[in-house]
Amino acid sequence: MKFNEKLKDIKTYEAGKPIELVVREFGIEPKDIVKLASNENPYGCSPKVQKAVSDIVVNMALYPDDSMLKLKNALQNRFEIKEENLIIGSGSDQVIEFLMHAKANSNSKILINSVTFAMYEIYAKHVGAEIIRTQAQEHDLDEFYELYKAQKPDIIFLCTPNNPTGDAINAADMFDFISKIDNDTLVVVDGAYMEYAAFKESAKKVQPKDLIEKFENVIYLGTFSKAYGLGGMRVGYGISSSKIIKELYKLRPPFNITTLSLEAASVAVEDEEFVNNCIADCFDEMKRYEEFAKSEKIDIIESYTNFVTLCLNNNHKSSKIADNLLKRGMIVRDLSGYGMNALRVTVGTKEQNSRFFELMKELI
Ligand SMILES: *Cc1c(COP(=O)(O)O)cnc(C)c1O
């Protein structure tokens, strides 16, 4: 059977290995498996969300509320924006898919950072667009601007803080950069980890409201999968000018968020205290990674997220270390596929992190 030619060039996205797979492959008990591979919140979600999800009486026969009124209201209040500036996706991944189809085709160019979130490239390939990458490992906005002038991309992705390196762009620098970009280029600001960066350093905090007040050609992306501890619920959002949102709506399938997910996300938005406590704990635990890296002479990139990137020296191959960790029930992310000899490790609970240090000391 012949398939769409574009698929030839696409590698299937490799998600962090699920616990279930490690149980099956290595016969390890689920309780002995630690997953620090997908940057989920190790403390889970707010107890208020747990309660709301258990209490809600879902009529499973009926489609969800496609107006998403409750969740939209919660997000409108949180970000001080209007409904016309908001679209909800099944994860922010789905919003990336919408915007790619809305803006790009096989004549388009997409400008991204040298190492960044893999889904930008995958969705670009869906529409046959060309990917242009910077050279610098961390976002260098001067380099972005040079490439922008030379290549005139249709879409620019800024991932701040960046996955998988953890670095973040100063908000003021980003605003300067965007003000030099022509209105016909869509600038995507992916803030999947923005809650962490904003907590750590106010200069990194990007307010979607400020972005869309200033620029008509920008979309800000957020997600409930990371700081909010709702990775299993698949809810993300895009905030942009009404003109852009209107176009994205044409691509949204109806009922793209389940009734349970809508309830969970709506309640999660209201419990900011829970999220802030988790973030504070995360950065406390991150200090232990910095100490570990120092004592083991491993380079660590300063992180504005809930994960750390450990750059190994030439004596150790990250793919091998990741495999050996996996056999011991520790799931982390090997970054060799990104051209880095590095491991990306989600900062877990105290016990999970201790286990990681213990196993790493055995292996290196
Ligand atoms: C996790 C992540 C997302 C999307 O997550 P969803 O679960 O699809 O909402 C988007 N961008 C980056 C950089 C991420 O790390």
The ligand as a Tripos MOL2 file, in Angstrom:
@<TRIPOS>MOLECULE
LIG
   15    15     1     0     0
SMALL
NO_CHARGES

@<TRIPOS>ATOM
      1 C1          5.4560   18.6220   27.5960 C.3       1 LIG1
      2 C2          5.6370   19.6800   26.6090 C.ar      1 LIG1
      3 C3          4.6040   20.1450   25.7780 C.ar      1 LIG1
      4 C4          3.2420   19.5960   25.6270 C.3       1 LIG1
      5 O1          2.7200   18.8540   26.5250 O.3       1 LIG1
      6 P1          1.2080   18.3580   26.4160 P.3       1 LIG1
      7 O2          1.2010   17.2400   27.3620 O.co2     1 LIG1
      8 O3          0.9290   17.9810   25.0080 O.co2     1 LIG1
      9 O4          0.3910   19.5190   26.8540 O.co2     1 LIG1
     10 C5          4.8410   21.1880   24.9170 C.ar      1 LIG1
     11 N1          6.0290   21.7500   24.8460 N.ar      1 LIG1
     12 C6          7.0490   21.3420   25.6120 C.ar      1 LIG1
     13 C7          8.3450   22.0270   25.4790 C.3       1 LIG1
     14 C8          6.9060   20.2890   26.5010 C.ar      1 LIG1
     15 O5          7.9440   19.8710   27.2170 O.3       1 LIG1
@<TRIPOS>BOND
     1     1     2 1
     2     2     3 ar
     3     2    14 ar
     4     3     4 1
     5     3    10 ar
     6     4     5 1
     7     5     6 1
     8     6     7 2
     9     6     8 1
    10     6     9 1
    11    10    11 ar
    12    11    12 ar
    13    12    13 1
    14    12    14 ar
    15    14    15 1
@<TRIPOS>SUBSTRUCTURE
     1 LIG1         1 GROUP 0 **** ****
